[in-house]
Amino acid sequence: MLLVAVGERAVDGAATTAACRAVAEAFGLRPRQVTLVSGARSRTKVLEVAVDDAEGRARLAALLAG
């Protein structure tokens, strides 16, 4: 699990958009390569990241390691 915090308020999807952009940047992707799967109205979101599986796992491990 990756925790993402953004400063945008949860108004009109601004926080969700910011979270998707932050994840895209962290994985070195374009924002359109990250999509919301569930949690549009929740603090907990599930995102789909369009990246090669091995590359994605390696990048996630690096992010979690700090």
C-alpha positions as CSV (number, residue, x, y, z in Angstrom):
1,M,0.0,0.0,0.0
2,L,1.3,3.4,-0.9
3,L,0.0,6.4,1.1
4,V,-0.4,9.7,-0.9
5,A,-1.3,13.0,0.7
6,V,-2.3,16.0,-1.3
7,G,-3.2,19.6,-0.3
8,E,-6.2,20.0,-2.5
9,R,-9.6,19.9,-0.9
10,A,-12.1,17.2,-1.7
11,V,-14.3,19.5,-3.8
12,D,-15.4,18.5,-7.3
13,G,-12.8,15.7,-7.5
14,A,-9.8,18.0,-7.0
15,A,-8.2,15.8,-4.3
16,T,-8.7,12.7,-6.5
17,T,-7.2,14.4,-9.5
18,A,-4.2,15.6,-7.4
19,A,-3.7,12.1,-6.0
20,C,-3.7,10.6,-9.5
21,R,-1.2,13.2,-10.7
22,A,1.1,12.6,-7.6
23,V,1.1,8.9,-8.3
24,A,1.8,9.4,-12.0
25,E,4.7,11.7,-11.1
26,A,6.1,9.2,-8.5
27,F,6.0,6.4,-11.1
28,G,7.4,8.6,-13.9
29,L,4.2,8.3,-15.9
30,R,1.7,10.7,-17.6
31,P,-1.4,11.5,-15.6
32,R,-3.6,9.7,-18.0
33,Q,-1.8,6.4,-17.2
34,V,-3.2,6.5,-13.7
35,T,-7.0,6.0,-13.3
36,L,-9.3,5.8,-10.3
37,V,-10.7,2.3,-9.9
38,S,-12.8,2.9,-6.7
39,G,-13.1,5.4,-3.9
40,A,-14.3,8.5,-5.6
41,R,-16.1,9.7,-2.5
42,S,-13.8,8.0,0.0
43,R,-10.4,9.0,1.6
44,T,-9.2,5.6,0.6
45,K,-8.8,5.2,-3.2
46,V,-7.8,2.4,-5.4
47,L,-5.8,3.5,-8.5
48,E,-4.8,1.5,-11.6
49,V,-1.3,2.4,-12.8
50,A,-0.6,1.5,-16.4
51,V,3.0,0.3,-16.1
52,D,4.9,-2.9,-16.8
53,D,4.4,-5.2,-13.9
54,A,8.1,-5.7,-13.0
55,E,8.9,-2.0,-13.5
56,G,5.9,-1.1,-11.4
57,R,6.9,-3.4,-8.5
58,A,10.4,-2.1,-8.6
59,R,9.3,1.5,-8.5
60,L,6.8,0.8,-5.7
61,A,9.5,-1.0,-3.6
62,A,11.8,2.0,-4.1
63,L,9.0,4.4,-3.0
64,L,8.2,2.4,0.0
65,A,11.9,2.1,1.0
66,G,12.0,5.9,1.1
